[in-house]
Amino acid sequence: MHKLIAILNVVAWSGFWAFGYLALTADAADSAHVTTAVILAAAGGGIGLWAYFKLIRFTEATGYAKPRNRVRKVHLEEEAS
């Protein structure tokens, strides 16, 4: 399943960059093409971010990546008392 999410991540970011480029370089008078390209670029960026964060969670949970630095709740309770 995680390989599928990794493939989705690559395809989504590719779509983001490709349609983002088309949106930026399209003729401003052709608003239908610009709007479509912007919508597809935003969808690619959103799906790419979602897939990237899912992959980060998976790698942290399996120990492949170093976990984030967080303050433990025990530490906060000790300071409060």
N, C-alpha and C positions, 0 to 999 in steps of 0.2 A: 504494500500500500504506500509505503514511503517513497519507493522508487517512482510510483505514479505521480505523487505530489511533487517530486523533484523534476520530473518531465514537465508537469503542468507549470511549474515555476519558470522553467526555461522558455517554454512557449509563450507564457503570459508576458514575460519581460520583453521577449522579441516582438510581440504584438504592440506592446507599449512604445518601444522605440520606433518601430516601423510606422505605426499610425500617428505617433507624435510628430515624426518628421514630415509625414504627408500633411498633417494639419498646419504645421508651421510654414511649409513651402507652397501650399495651395493658393490659388488666386482668391483674393478676398471677395471678389464679386460672386464666386460660386459658393454660396453659403451652405448649400446642401452637402457638398463634399466635405467642407470644413467641419460642419456639425457632426457628420457621421464619423469622420476621422477622430475628432475630439472625444466623442462618446466611446469609440473603440479603444482609444489610447487610455482613457480613464478606466475602462473595464479591465484592460490588460494590467495597468498599474495596481489596481485594487486586488485583482486575483493574484498578481505576483507578490504583493505584500503579505496577503493572507497565507499563501503557500510558503513563503520565506519564514514567517513566524511559526508556522506549524513544524517546519523542518528544524528550527532552532529549539523548540520545545522537545522534539524527539531526540535530538543529539544531546541535550542536557540530561534528559531522563535516562538515556542509555549509557551515559558516562563518556561518550565520544568527545563532547565539548566540555570545557570547564564551566561549572554553574556560575550564575550571576552572583555578585556580592550583595548579600542582603543581611539586614540586622535580624537576629533571632528574637522571637517574642520573649524568650526567657531573659535576654539581656535588657529589654525594655522594662520588664516587670521588676528586675533587680534595681534599676535606676529609680523607679517610681517609689520603691519602699525604702 
